[in-house]
Amino acid sequence: MNPTERQELAGLLPSPGAPVLSSDRMTQMEAHLMQEITKEAPGPTPAPAGSGRVPPRRLRRRVALLAVPVTAAAVLTTVLTVGGDGPARPATDSEAVALLDRIAKVTAAKNAPPYGTTSTSTPSSRAPTT
């Protein structure tokens, strides 16, 4: 966009106004801002010296340091146990093939249109003729 087009478009827009808040609203906003600034953020309270309690940050670190090697060992064991032997079953299941063959025979016996094609015949035209 060249500068002349930009000036033409800027001339079509209204001039920006100066936002003005009422004095009550300004006071209310200032009070809210001061409350937010002075509000104390709730932080973790330190555990007493002899309580034996672990701070949450350290606890997460300990769990992560334990979980990472255990997870890696589980993944490695799974890969070594499962992978490399090939499929345990044959690629085709004879029961599934027999079921699909039965379905195909029933469909062929009913003179149904092949899957994916639309039939333009009406139900009355499919009625058997005598």
Summary of the structure (lengths in Angstrom):
residues: 130
radius of gyration: 38.4
end to end distance: 79.2
largest distance: 99.2
contacts: 164
relative contact order: 0.03
helix: 56%
strand: 0%
